[in-house]
């Protein structure tokens, strides 16, 4: 059942397959264990889709149609990136799912291709990037991927599953080695970043670890702890890895003293420098992490988003953190529902390509393209102009995205400054995930990426 559900989710061509996992699991009533397996299989396919395409091209006869190809992807995703699934079980279940969805005539083909892949894989890495599987302890006797020395961006698409168009952008902007490093970082799901909202961070960390230990027991000398909490470069943020489920059940979460928030996202909200008594507009506010930072600083916040569902998520965040009384929620596309109101500051955490958080949102890489970028930057510029019009003289505007792309950040802001007098840029932050923001060794790297720019509206000018 799980493999068939994975096939159905992926076969549908939904641009956000990870969002469909819970919907599909709810429809058939999967238990927690099978739901987790479904998420791992779909996540592995999405995260490694470029590599899976290269493997199918190498081992499959002919050009299999999308239904067959999807079954092969589901099978190979398990063989290489779901190590809790024994190969024999993975192969058997995928063949059975093929029989139930495409009929018995297709099972021999799927069985043959997957067995050929199993026979060809060799334990460990050999050091040849054309033969090594990234993020998986296997290699092949013959080259599978392009030569990165000759075709670096094709290699990134095949070996690291970063579309070549996006890889080329990164290579041009950051250099090939850093682009390769970003691609490798996005091969895996990042650890969880936890912000301490109330209390001394060290004491809250000890409380969280004690809560986990009460359920899992203390680790012995030779055992890894169930959860690890390590410092980030932000004093209020801990980076969590391990058994995250028990962490999220801790009283500190239910009582609003801890929340999930990445360092780059937190620093973007702090760039607003919101203060007690100020009035702020948070445009595109859901799910509410940055709204909470503004309200937590003492500001009165008007939080805007486009749908009732998004505002419900925002409201749940604010209720848990005890900040709902400081925030007014408004359903609106942009600023259309705000009348003539102006504010001391405006935060625009804009819809974006998500290229700074591809580890957590792997499907975003496959939605990236020229047309989607054109439509996205048009929307972003409209929001920037609308938001700026709501800033009082002397006030501040912060433009924030979880994107690494210049056309969504620096270029967009420069265009705005060229077309609108009376503004100046006074601060900018850029975070590359998995890479220190400061000198090497001075601070742990952020787990999320993004850019934030603060603009000042000059007094007496419009």
C-alpha positions in Angstrom: 0.0 0.0 0.0 2.8 2.5 0.9 4.6 2.0 -2.4 1.4 2.3 -4.4 0.6 5.6 -2.5 4.1 6.9 -3.2 3.6 6.1 -6.9 0.2 7.8 -6.9 1.6 11.0 -5.3 4.5 11.2 -7.6 2.7 10.0 -10.7 0.2 12.8 -10.4 2.8 15.4 -11.3 1.7 17.6 -8.4 4.3 20.5 -8.2 4.4 20.1 -4.4 4.3 16.3 -3.8 5.4 16.6 -0.2 2.3 18.5 0.6 0.2 15.6 -0.8 1.8 12.9 1.4 -0.4 13.6 4.5 -3.5 14.0 2.3 -2.9 10.6 0.7 -2.1 9.0 4.1 -5.3 10.4 5.7 -7.4 9.1 2.9 -6.4 5.5 3.5 -5.8 5.8 7.3 -2.1 5.0 7.4 -0.6 4.5 10.9 2.3 6.6 12.1 4.9 4.1 11.0 3.6 3.7 7.4 3.0 7.4 7.2 6.7 8.0 8.0 7.8 5.5 5.4 5.6 7.2 2.8 7.2 10.5 3.6 10.7 9.1 3.4 10.1 7.4 0.1 8.5 10.5 -1.6 11.1 12.8 0.0 13.9 10.7 -1.3 12.5 10.6 -4.8 12.0 14.4 -4.9 15.3 15.2 -3.4 17.3 12.8 -5.7 15.1 12.9 -8.8 17.9 14.0 -11.1 20.1 11.1 -10.0 17.2 8.7 -10.4 16.7 9.9 -14.0 20.3 9.2 -14.7 20.1 5.7 -13.2 17.0 4.9 -15.3 18.8 6.1 -18.4 21.7 3.9 -17.6 19.9 0.7 -16.6 16.4 0.7 -18.2 15.8 -0.6 -21.8 14.2 2.0 -24.0 12.4 5.0 -22.7 9.9 3.9 -20.1 6.6 5.9 -19.9 6.0 8.0 -16.9 4.0 5.3 -15.0 6.8 2.7 -15.3 9.5 5.3 -14.7 7.8 6.4 -11.5 7.8 2.8 -10.1 11.5 2.6 -10.9 12.1 5.8 -9.1 10.2 4.6 -6.0 12.2 1.4 -6.0 15.6 3.0 -6.5 14.8 5.7 -3.9 14.4 2.9 -1.3 17.5 0.9 -2.5 19.8 3.9 -2.1 18.3 6.4 0.4 15.9 4.5 2.7 18.3 2.2 4.4 15.8 0.9 6.9 14.0 -1.0 4.1 15.7 -4.3 3.2 16.4 -4.5 -0.6 14.4 -7.7 -1.0 11.4 -6.1 0.6 11.7 -3.0 -1.4 11.9 -4.8 -4.6 9.0 -7.2 -3.8 6.7 -4.3 -2.7 7.5 -2.2 -5.8 6.9 -5.1 -8.1 3.5 -5.8 -6.4 2.6 -2.1 -6.7 3.4 -2.3 -10.4 1.1 -5.3 -10.8 -1.8 -3.5 -9.0 -1.4 -0.2 -10.9 -0.2 -1.2 -14.4 -1.0 -4.9 -14.6 1.1 -8.1 -14.5 2.7 -7.5 -17.9 4.9 -4.7 -16.5 6.2 -6.5 -13.5 9.0 -8.4 -15.2 10.4 -5.1 -16.6 10.4 -3.3 -13.2 11.9 -6.4 -11.5 14.6 -6.8 -14.1 15.7 -3.1 -14.0 15.8 -3.0 -10.2 17.8 -6.3 -10.0 20.3 -4.9 -12.5 20.8 -1.9 -10.3 21.2 -4.0 -7.3 23.9 -6.2 -9.0 25.7 -3.1 -10.3 26.1 -1.2 -7.0 29.3 -1.4 -5.1 29.7 -0.5 -1.4 31.6 2.7 -0.5 32.8 5.6 -2.6 35.6 5.3 -5.1 36.4 9.1 -5.4 35.2 9.4 -9.0 32.3 11.9 -9.0 31.0 10.3 -12.2 30.5 7.0 -10.3 29.9 7.9 -6.7 26.3 8.3 -5.4 26.2 11.5 -3.3 24.5 11.1 0.1 24.5 7.3 -0.3 27.4 4.9 0.5 27.5 3.3 -3.0 29.3 3.6 -6.3 29.3 2.0 -9.7 31.9 0.3 -11.9 31.0 2.4 -14.9 30.3 6.2 -15.0 26.7 7.2 -14.5 27.0 11.0 -14.4 28.6 13.7 -16.6 32.2 14.7 -15.9 32.1 17.8 -13.6 35.3 19.1 -15.0 33.8 19.3 -18.5 30.1 19.8 -17.7 29.8 21.1 -14.1 26.1 22.0 -14.3 25.0 18.9 -16.0 26.9 17.0 -13.4 25.1 18.9 -10.7 21.7 18.0 -12.2 22.6 14.3 -12.5 24.6 13.8 -9.3 23.2 16.4 -6.9 19.7 16.8 -8.4 20.0 20.6 -8.8 18.5 21.6 -12.2 21.2 22.8 -14.5 19.5 26.2 -15.0 19.7 26.8 -11.3 23.2 25.3 -11.0 24.5 27.6 -13.7 23.1 30.6 -11.8 24.8 29.5 -8.6 28.1 28.9 -10.5 28.0 32.3 -12.0 27.3 34.0 -8.7 29.2 32.0 -6.2 31.7 30.0 -8.2 31.5 26.3 -9.1 33.0 25.0 -5.8 30.5 26.9 -3.7 27.7 25.9 -6.0 28.8 22.3 -5.6 28.8 22.7 -1.8 25.3 24.1 -1.8 24.1 21.2 -4.0 25.6 18.7 -1.6 24.1 20.5 1.4 20.6 20.3 -0.2 20.9 16.5 -0.7 19.7 16.0 2.9 17.0 17.3 5.1 18.5 19.9 7.5 18.4 19.7 11.3 15.7 21.6 13.1 16.4 25.1 14.4 14.7 26.0 17.6 14.3 29.6 18.9 14.1 30.1 22.7 11.3 32.7 23.0 11.2 32.9 26.8 13.8 31.9 29.4 17.6 31.6 29.5 18.6 29.6 26.5 20.9 27.2 28.3 18.3 26.4 30.9 15.7 25.7 28.3 18.1 23.5 26.4 18.7 21.4 29.6 14.9 21.2 30.1 14.4 19.9 26.5 17.1 17.3 26.9 15.7 16.1 30.2 12.3 15.8 28.6 13.6 13.5 25.9 15.7 11.5 28.3 12.6 10.8 30.4 11.1 8.9 27.4 14.2 7.4 25.8 16.6 6.8 28.7 20.1 8.1 29.1 22.5 7.0 26.4 25.4 4.8 27.4 29.0 5.6 26.8 29.0 4.0 23.3 25.5 5.2 22.3 24.6 8.4 20.6 22.0 10.5 22.5 18.5 10.4 21.3 18.6 14.1 20.6 21.5 16.5 20.2 21.1 20.3 20.7 24.1 22.3 19.5 24.7 26.0 19.5 24.2 28.2 16.4 25.7 31.6 15.8 22.5 33.2 17.3 22.4 33.1 21.1 18.6 32.2 21.1 18.8 29.4 18.5 19.6 25.7 19.1 20.1 23.3 16.3 18.4 20.0 17.0 19.1 16.6 15.4 17.9 13.1 16.4 14.5 12.1 17.8 12.8 15.4 17.0 9.3 14.0 17.8 9.9 13.9 21.5 11.3 17.5 21.5 8.1 18.8 19.9 6.0 17.2 22.6 7.9 19.0 25.4 6.0 21.4 27.7 8.3 24.2 26.5 6.7 24.0 23.1 3.1 23.8 24.3 3.7 26.7 26.6 5.2 28.9 23.9 8.6 29.2 25.3 10.3 27.5 22.3 9.3 27.6 18.6 10.7 26.3 15.3 12.5 29.1 13.5 15.6 29.1 11.4 18.5 31.5 12.1 18.3 33.3 8.8 14.5 33.8 9.2 15.0 35.1 12.7 17.7 37.6 11.8 15.5 38.9 9.0 12.7 39.7 11.5 15.2 41.2 13.9 16.5 43.5 11.1 13.2 45.3 11.4 14.3 46.6 14.8 10.6 46.8 15.9 10.1 48.6 19.1 7.5 49.0 21.9 4.6 51.2 20.7 5.4 51.1 17.0 2.8 50.0 14.4 4.0 47.4 11.9 2.5 45.8 8.8 3.6 42.2 8.1 2.7 41.4 4.6 2.6 37.7 3.6 2.6 36.9 7.3 1.8 33.2 7.6 2.9 31.0 9.3 3.7 33.7 11.8 7.3 33.2 12.9 8.4 36.7 11.9 5.1 38.2 13.1 5.8 36.8 16.5 9.3 38.5 16.6 7.7 41.9 15.8 4.9 41.4 18.4 7.4 40.0 20.9 9.4 43.3 20.6 6.3 45.2 21.7 5.0 46.4 18.4 1.3 46.4 17.4 1.2 44.3 14.2 -1.3 44.1 11.3 -0.7 40.7 9.8 -1.9 40.2 6.2 -2.1 37.1 4.1 -4.2 35.9 1.1 -6.4 33.1 2.6 -8.3 32.0 5.6 -6.2 28.9 5.8 -3.0 30.8 6.0 -4.4 33.1 8.6 -5.5 30.1 10.6 -1.9 28.8 10.7 -0.8 32.3 11.7 -3.4 32.5 14.5 -2.3 29.1 15.9 1.3 30.2 16.1 0.4 33.5 17.9 -2.0 31.7 20.3 0.7 29.2 21.3 3.3 32.0 21.8 0.8 34.2 23.8 1.0 37.1 21.3 -2.4 37.1 19.7 -3.6 40.2 21.5 -0.9 42.3 19.8 -1.8 41.2 16.3 -4.7 42.0 14.0 -5.1 39.5 11.2 -6.4 40.7 7.8 -7.2 38.5 4.7 -6.1 40.4 1.6 -4.1 40.1 -1.6 -1.5 42.7 -0.8 -2.6 45.9 0.9 -6.0 46.3 -0.8 -8.0 45.8 2.4 -6.1 48.3 4.5 -7.8 51.5 3.4 -5.4 54.5 3.8 -3.5 53.2 6.8 0.2 53.7 7.1 2.8 52.2 9.5 6.1 52.9 11.3 7.4 49.8 9.5 6.6 47.2 6.9 8.0 43.7 6.7 7.5 41.9 3.4 8.4 38.2 3.7 7.7 37.6 0.1 6.6 34.5 -1.8 9.8 33.3 -3.4 11.6 30.4 -5.2 12.8 28.9 -1.8 16.2 28.2 -3.2 17.8 29.0 0.2 15.8 26.2 1.9 15.8 23.4 -0.8 16.8 20.9 1.9 13.6 21.4 3.8 11.5 22.1 0.6 13.1 19.8 -2.0 10.3 20.0 -4.5 11.0 23.7 -5.0 14.0 22.9 -7.2 11.8 21.2 -9.8 9.4 24.2 -10.0 12.3 26.6 -10.8 12.2 27.9 -14.4 12.3 31.0 -16.6 8.6 31.5 -16.7 8.0 30.8 -13.0 10.8 33.3 -12.2 9.3 35.9 -14.4 5.9 35.6 -12.9 7.3 35.4 -9.4 9.4 38.6 -9.7 6.5 40.5 -11.1 4.4 39.5 -8.0 7.3 40.4 -5.7 7.8 43.8 -7.2 4.1 44.6 -6.9 4.2 43.7 -3.2 7.4 45.7 -2.7 5.8 48.8 -4.2 2.5 48.3 -2.3 4.3 47.8 1.0 6.5 50.8 0.5 3.5 53.0 0.0 2.4 52.1 3.5 5.5 53.3 5.3 5.4 56.6 7.1 8.2 59.2 6.5 11.1 58.2 8.6 9.9 54.6 8.8 11.5 51.3 7.7 10.8 48.6 5.2 12.4 45.2 5.3 12.3 43.0 2.2 12.9 39.3 3.1 13.0 36.1 1.1 14.3 32.5 1.6 15.8 32.7 -1.9 19.5 33.0 -2.9 18.6 34.5 -6.3 19.7 38.0 -7.2 16.6 38.8 -9.3 14.4 38.2 -6.2 16.6 40.3 -3.8 19.4 42.8 -4.8 18.3 43.4 -8.3 14.7 43.9 -7.3 15.6 46.3 -4.5 17.9 48.3 -6.8 15.1 48.6 -9.4 12.8 49.9 -6.7 15.3 52.5 -5.5 15.9 53.7 -9.1 12.2 54.2 -9.6 11.2 55.6 -6.2 12.8 58.7 -4.8 13.0 59.3 -1.0 14.4 55.9 0.0 17.8 54.6 0.9 19.2 51.2 1.8 20.9 51.0 5.1 21.3 47.2 5.9 21.5 43.9 4.2 21.9 40.3 5.3 22.6 37.2 3.2 22.9 33.7 4.6 24.2 30.8 2.6 23.0 27.6 4.3 25.6 25.2 5.5 28.3 27.8 5.1 29.6 30.2 7.9 28.4 33.7 7.5 31.5 35.0 9.1 35.2 34.0 8.9 35.8 30.2 8.8 35.5 28.7 12.2 34.0 31.8 14.0 30.4 30.6 13.9 28.4 27.6 13.0 26.7 27.9 9.6 22.9 28.6 9.4 20.7 25.7 8.5 18.5 27.9 6.3 19.4 30.4 3.6 17.9 33.7 2.5 18.3 37.5 2.1 17.0 40.5 4.0 17.3 44.1 3.1 16.2 47.1 5.2 15.2 50.4 3.5 14.6 53.7 5.2 12.0 56.2 4.0 13.5 59.7 4.3 11.8 62.4 6.2 10.0 65.1 4.1 10.2 63.1 0.9 7.7 61.0 -1.0 
